[in-house]
Amino acid sequence: MNHTTESGAVPLLNRLRRFPDVEAANLQAWDATDSLLLDAADGFLPEDGNVTVIGDRYGALTLSLARTRSAARPLGAPGSAEAATPGLVRVHQDLVTGEKALRNNAASLGIDGFVQLPLGPSLLSGARLVVMQLPRTLAELEEAADAVARYAEPDVVLLAGGRIKHMSLGMNNVLARCFEDVEPQLARQKSRVLVARTPKVPSGPLPYPIVDENAELGITVCAHGAVFSGTKLDIGTRFLLTFLPKMASASHAVDLGCGTGILAAMYARSHPDAQVTATDRSAAAVASATCTAQANGLSGRIKILQDDAMESLPEASAGLILLNPPFHLGASVHAGAGIKLFEAAARVLEPGGELWTVFNSHLPYLPALERLVGRTMVQGRNTKFTVARSISRGRN
């Protein structure tokens, strides 16, 4: 079946939206890999309906499989965390924006029959087919593949698909550490599916989070597979931290897009009277930052929150926001991710509060910061990055 077409109806995939994630004319809610994975899944659908999806971006895989399986309606609302039952497609998405987009698309299309769950036994126990969009990093793939091998059925089939330009032989090697049989399929429309069978059930502890001591900073850093830069100190954060002594002493500071929580931990340690919120849209980042705070004895000082651009924080509730914004949306380079976070900072900062941002110098962020937040001054530049301080003018 070609899942990009439907008889007598607008194609399902073409009706999907990315909202509440950034939307633009050059960004769509599905790609050729989704279509290829769905076609591949047609040949492996188990009779008992035990299908799990990992890494669905905006619902293309989950909703198509739920409709194909004619899944039973869950007792709760679409996507609610009811116990999984046969025929109910289980899905794990790392990003809260992806979770919300899936629910929005489900409501718009009138499709239910799925449940959203964390990566772990509840997601994978009993699963005989796992359909996965390949992640960008080998670490994220390793954590997911280990979970499938550890918790799914012995006869499980894992279909892992991606765009060829983003795939590597390292991905085959990661899967081969978790499965006896890994077979690449023929490519189509610049996408390819890897079929993995016969899991090597792990007997040791979970491979993630990784916990490392950072001698440069004097703190312990924890990282799950999906977190940018792992336990390493990325060079943008390192540059921003050199300005820590110049940052305002705020009663409430926010590490926006916290990743492993390094900025939150460093600010909390240097400002013992401050309450710090570390927030990220990634579940893996939230779990990592929680572990980092605990490992450094800062659990009582740092509140960890999975959120989309601080939407649950009150207006004018923070005196300082620290931000190392992403400049990718999935595999696409796009300034929209940073702009969305600048808009959020403008709402959450109190008048006179400070936003400290580090970004690649070629990005046109300075005018946007001036327009959206307030008076913006460059605090420093090196060969790659700019650090800017913006003073909130408050909301009109």
Secondary structure, 3 states (H helix, E strand, C coil): CCCCCCCCCCCCHHHCCCCCCCCCCCCCCCCHHHHHHHHHHCCCCCCCCCEEEECCCCCHHHHHHHHHCCCCCCCCCCECCCCCCCCCEEEECCEHHHHHHHHHHHHHHCCCCEEECCCCHHHHCCCCEEEEECCCCHHHHHHHHHHHHHHCCCCCEEEEEEEHHHCCHHHHHHHHHHEEEEEECCCECCEEEEEEEEECCCCCCCCCCEEEEECCCCEEEEECCCCCCCCCCCHHHHHHHCCHHHCCCCCEEEEECCCCCHHHHHHHHHCCCCEEEEEECEHHHHHHHHHHHHHCCCCCCEEEEECCCCCCCCCCCEEEEEECCCCEECCEECCHHHHHHHHHHHHHEEEEEEEEEEEECCCCHHHHHHHHCCCEEEEEECCCEEEEEEECCCCC
